[in-house]
């Protein structure tokens, strides 16, 4: 069960946004990721609880940020309920999309697991619902994912297979690179892996 810490920063001006303390593990029904997000001064800023099935589809999502809350799952596309800080109003949403995304590294792992890409294959288009900070506002985004290469890197505990993905935003054409090893993101825009207590888990083929 990998556990560790990501540092988060603004991908444009590199302003520190805090840390995400996480643990994750594959199980008989898929994969689960839980985390606690803190500000640069160590105060609680939110949390993530994401579970996907063996095909990478979100079976449960719960996000907290600035007293806002989102609960969602794959149902007729993806369906979610967003609750305001007072807890008096809840708004339901539904979009014919494949999965969810957001600022947490968990979503990169989940999307990669959903797409099951192979090196040199053409980019695959995916529609996602993104929940944007700080109020978890939903926004539908279209991306294209391509697995550029998979390389084995030597470590003290044996070879570590690292996948390099190119992710393109189809509305703006902006591209960025994501490196994933098993169920841990090594690097992505605005994300750096700072601590990892145990090696990444590997998914069954």
Secondary structure, DSSP 8 states (H G I E B T S, - for coil): --EEEEEEE-TTT--EEEEEEEEEEEETTEEEEEEEEE-TTS-EEEEEEEEEETTS-EEEEEEEETTEEEEEEESSSEEEEEE-TTSS-EEEEEES-SEEE-SSTHHHHHHHHHH---TT---EEEEEEEEETTTTEEEEEEEEEEEEEEEEE--TTS-EEEEEEEEEETTT--EEEEEEETTEEEEETTEEEEEESS-------
